Amino acid sequence: MKKFAAIFRKNSYCVLLTCLVFLILSGCGSTIATPETPVDNSSTTAQTTDPAVSKDDNNSSIITSSDKDSSEAETTKDETTKDEEKKEETTTQAVKPSTTAPKGKLTVHYIDVGQGASQLIQTPGGKTMLIDGGNNDDEQRMVSYLKKQGVKKVDVLIGTHPDADHVGGLDAVVDAFDIGKIYMPKVSSNTKTFESLLTSIQNKGLKVTTAKAGVTIDLDDQLDVKMVAPVKTVDDKNEMSAVIKLTFSKNSFLFTGDAESGSESDMINSGVNLKSDVMLVGHHGSNSSTSQSFLNAVNPTYAVIQVGDNSYGHPVDNILKRLHNKNVKIYRNDLQGTIVFTSNGTTIKPSVSEWKYTAAAKDKETNSQKSDTTSIKKEPAAMTNNKETAVTKTETNTNVYYKNCTEVREAGKAPLYEGDPGYSTKLDRDKDSIACER
């Protein structure tokens, strides 16, 4: 026995080696950890159903394999599967925006407020944005219309500029509804109308955010709402108008306030994408706005003119003709009342048929404008805020000088006709012998 023990001790290494070889050859090897090729079980299990990969309660990085080659082959397969799935995932993410259908509907109301402007936007997510609010005498009309549409809160309120025909009814809206955020351009006015609006805002403890190009409005997850003007700071209130572009999937709307040709040029030069399906015609269809280059940049399918009875000749014939020659469908508050556009993100449906610009309509408009212009030029008068007295050509003061149209309006002298005190070709941008018309 002692002799056998001595022999065993002497040859123990050989015996152990022999046993190990026997076990490997018999296919009964024990479970071996392979740190060279760790496998993340949480991701591998989701990618493959191969039985060679399994989860161990004590160590999720352990794999069971009959030999090293099998393990390496399995790892290569898993990595290939991961690469293919990553590639497929990347492709899916890239096309996701175009394949995701918009939900709900967008409703845009161009409210009939006579010779003024107001637009109500109701979003797919149930939010509300109000741009402008008509004249002082439109206060009750504005409140009633919003309540009729089920509005309880105005999430975003925008006063495009301080002119009374745009912000006159906003003070009543601020008083009557819960208000979210307010935007107005950094331009002031000393009129009682504008001061009344500021008082209502102050009484509710609200703040005003400056409206300018580059501002993004957080209104609805499905909408992209951006301000594209004013690009620069100037003295003229109209040229400081806030211009807003709203995009809902494949449909877009452009709200222009009273932005004139100077601001239009600034927008074009800024490089911003102005292309829109529906355009609010600037400044009620005045010659001072909707330049050919701006119209080309926007290239709308529909154009809305917010206008009422007025002595300014709005909308002027050459703007109507310009829109017609561009094959733009025209809609007018003065002839069709409130106009509502509904969008599902792909198609846009107006509530009324387009107004047809025909030869007869053109002649009627032209004759009406000639008649108005003739009577006005015989007895030119300017009314602002319904309180100013008439200004006639019998005045002989030729020393009057106005720096810009804002000064003219604040003096209550707009519009100025050729021959009137203070008239100059500098103020008459469209060269129609009438300066600073609204």
Backbone hydrogen bonds, N-H to C=O, Kabsch-Sander energy under -0.5 kcal/mol:
donor,donor_aa,acceptor,acceptor_aa,energy
5,A,1,M,-2.2
6,A,2,K,-1.9
7,I,3,K,-1.8
8,F,4,F,-2.6
9,R,5,A,-2.5
10,K,6,A,-1.8
11,N,7,I,-1.8
12,S,9,R,-0.9
15,V,11,N,-2.1
16,L,12,S,-2.7
17,L,13,Y,-2.3
18,T,14,C,-2.3
19,C,15,V,-2.5
20,L,16,L,-2.3
21,V,17,L,-2.3
22,F,18,T,-2.2
23,L,19,C,-2.6
24,I,20,L,-2.3
25,L,21,V,-2.6
26,S,22,F,-1.9
27,G,24,I,-1.3
28,C,23,L,-1.9
37,T,34,T,-1.2
41,N,39,V,-1.2
43,S,40,D,-0.8
44,T,40,D,-2.5
45,T,41,N,-2.4
47,Q,43,S,-0.9
47,Q,44,T,-0.6
48,T,44,T,-1.7
53,V,50,D,-1.8
54,S,52,A,-0.5
62,I,59,N,-1.3
64,T,52,A,-0.8
65,S,63,I,-0.5
71,S,67,D,-1.6
72,E,68,K,-2.5
73,A,69,D,-2.3
74,E,70,S,-2.2
75,T,71,S,-2.2
76,T,72,E,-2.3
77,K,73,A,-2.0
78,D,74,E,-2.3
79,E,75,T,-2.5
80,T,76,T,-2.2
81,T,77,K,-2.4
82,K,78,D,-2.5
83,D,79,E,-2.4
84,E,80,T,-2.4
85,E,81,T,-2.4
86,K,82,K,-2.6
87,K,83,D,-2.3
88,E,84,E,-2.2
89,E,85,E,-2.6
90,T,86,K,-2.4
91,T,87,K,-2.0
92,T,88,E,-2.0
93,Q,89,E,-2.2
94,A,90,T,-1.8
95,V,91,T,-1.3
96,K,92,T,-0.9
98,S,95,V,-0.5
99,T,95,V,-1.3
99,T,96,K,-0.6
100,T,96,K,-1.7
101,A,99,T,-0.7
106,L,343,S,-3.0
107,T,122,Q,-2.6
108,V,341,F,-3.0
109,H,107,T,-0.5
109,H,120,L,-3.4
110,Y,108,V,-0.5
110,Y,339,I,-3.3
111,I,109,H,-0.9
111,I,118,S,-1.6
113,V,111,I,-1.0
116,G,114,G,-2.4
117,A,165,D,-1.7
119,Q,131,I,-2.7
120,L,109,H,-2.2
121,I,129,M,-3.4
122,Q,107,T,-2.9
122,Q,120,L,-0.5
123,T,121,I,-0.5
123,T,127,K,-2.4
126,G,123,T,-1.7
129,M,121,I,-2.6
130,L,156,V,-2.6
131,I,119,Q,-3.2
132,D,130,L,-0.6
132,D,158,I,-3.3
133,G,166,H,-4.1
134,G,117,A,-2.2
138,D,135,N,-1.6
139,E,136,N,-1.3
142,M,138,D,-2.8
143,V,139,E,-2.1
144,S,140,Q,-2.6
145,Y,141,R,-2.4
146,L,142,M,-2.3
147,K,143,V,-2.1
148,K,144,S,-2.2
149,Q,145,Y,-1.3
150,G,147,K,-1.5
151,V,146,L,-2.4
154,V,178,D,-2.6
155,D,128,T,-0.9
155,D,153,K,-0.9
156,V,128,T,-1.7
157,L,181,K,-2.9
158,I,130,L,-2.9
159,G,183,Y,-2.3
160,T,158,I,-0.7
166,H,163,D,-1.9
167,V,163,D,-2.0
168,G,134,G,-1.3
168,G,164,A,-1.7
169,G,134,G,-0.9
170,L,167,V,-1.2
171,D,167,V,-0.6
173,V,169,G,-1.2
174,V,170,L,-2.6
175,D,171,D,-2.0
176,A,172,A,-1.9
177,F,173,V,-2.0
178,D,152,K,-1.3
180,G,154,V,-2.9
181,K,155,D,-2.8
182,I,207,K,-0.7
183,Y,157,L,-2.7
184,M,209,T,-1.8
187,V,185,P,-2.3
195,E,191,T,-2.1
196,S,192,K,-2.2
197,L,193,T,-1.5
198,L,194,F,-2.2
199,T,195,E,-2.1
200,S,196,S,-2.0
201,I,197,L,-2.2
202,Q,198,L,-2.4
203,N,199,T,-2.6
204,K,200,S,-1.1
205,G,202,Q,-1.6
206,L,201,I,-2.3
209,T,182,I,-3.1
211,A,184,M,-1.8
212,K,210,T,-0.6
213,A,230,P,-2.4
214,G,227,M,-2.8
215,V,212,K,-1.7
217,I,225,V,-2.8
218,D,216,T,-0.6
219,L,217,I,-1.2
223,L,220,D,-1.8
224,D,247,T,-2.4
225,V,217,I,-0.5
225,V,223,L,-0.6
226,K,224,D,-0.5
226,K,245,K,-2.5
227,M,215,V,-2.7
228,V,243,V,-2.6
229,A,243,V,-1.1
234,V,232,K,-0.6
240,M,236,D,-0.7
240,M,237,K,-0.7
241,S,238,N,-1.7
242,A,160,T,-1.6
243,V,229,A,-1.9
244,I,255,F,-2.2
245,K,226,K,-3.2
246,L,244,I,-0.5
246,L,253,F,-2.8
247,T,224,D,-2.4
248,F,251,N,-3.2
249,S,222,Q,-0.6
249,S,247,T,-0.5
250,K,345,G,-2.5
251,N,248,F,-2.4
253,F,246,L,-2.8
254,L,278,V,-2.6
255,F,244,I,-3.0
256,T,254,L,-0.6
259,A,256,T,-2.1
261,S,288,S,-2.3
264,E,260,E,-2.4
265,S,261,S,-2.3
266,D,262,G,-1.8
267,M,263,S,-2.4
268,I,264,E,-2.2
269,N,265,S,-2.7
270,S,266,D,-1.5
271,G,267,M,-0.6
271,G,268,I,-1.3
272,V,267,M,-0.8
274,L,272,V,-0.8
276,S,298,V,-2.1
277,D,252,S,-1.2
278,V,252,S,-1.8
279,M,302,Y,-2.2
280,L,254,L,-2.5
281,V,279,M,-0.7
281,V,304,V,-2.7
283,H,257,G,-1.7
284,H,281,V,-0.8
285,G,282,G,-1.6
286,S,282,G,-0.7
286,S,283,H,-1.1
289,S,286,S,-1.4
295,L,291,S,-2.7
296,N,292,Q,-2.4
297,A,293,S,-1.8
298,V,294,F,-2.4
299,N,295,L,-3.1
301,T,277,D,-2.0
302,Y,277,D,-2.7
303,A,329,K,-2.9
304,V,279,M,-2.4
305,I,331,Y,-3.0
306,Q,304,V,-0.6
307,V,305,I,-1.0
316,V,285,G,-2.3
319,I,316,V,-0.7
320,L,316,V,-1.7
321,K,317,D,-2.9
322,R,318,N,-1.8
323,L,319,I,-2.3
324,H,320,L,-2.5
325,N,321,K,-2.9
326,K,322,R,-0.9
327,N,324,H,-1.9
328,V,323,L,-2.4
329,K,301,T,-2.8
330,I,355,W,-0.6
331,Y,303,A,-2.3
333,N,305,I,-2.1
336,Q,332,R,-2.1
337,G,333,N,-2.0
339,I,110,Y,-1.9
341,F,108,V,-2.8
342,T,349,K,-2.4
343,S,106,L,-2.8
344,N,347,T,-1.6
349,K,342,T,-2.9
351,S,340,V,-1.8
355,W,330,I,-3.5
356,K,354,E,-0.5
357,Y,355,W,-0.5
358,T,356,K,-1.1
362,K,358,T,-2.7
363,D,359,A,-2.7
364,K,360,A,-2.5
365,E,361,A,-2.6
366,T,362,K,-2.9
367,N,363,D,-3.0
368,S,364,K,-2.3
369,Q,365,E,-2.6
370,K,366,T,-2.6
371,S,367,N,-2.5
372,D,368,S,-2.6
373,T,369,Q,-3.1
374,T,370,K,-2.7
375,S,371,S,-2.4
376,I,372,D,-2.6
377,K,373,T,-2.8
378,K,374,T,-1.6
379,E,375,S,-1.5
387,K,384,T,-1.5
388,E,384,T,-0.8
392,T,390,A,-0.5
395,E,392,T,-1.4
398,T,396,T,-0.8
408,V,404,N,-1.3
409,R,405,C,-2.6
410,E,406,T,-2.5
411,A,407,E,-1.6
412,G,409,R,-1.3
413,K,408,V,-2.6
414,A,408,V,-0.5
416,L,435,A,-2.9
418,E,433,S,-2.2
420,D,417,Y,-3.2
423,Y,420,D,-2.0
427,L,424,S,-0.7
428,D,424,S,-1.4
429,R,427,L,-1.5
431,K,428,D,-1.1
435,A,416,L,-3.8
436,C,427,L,-0.9
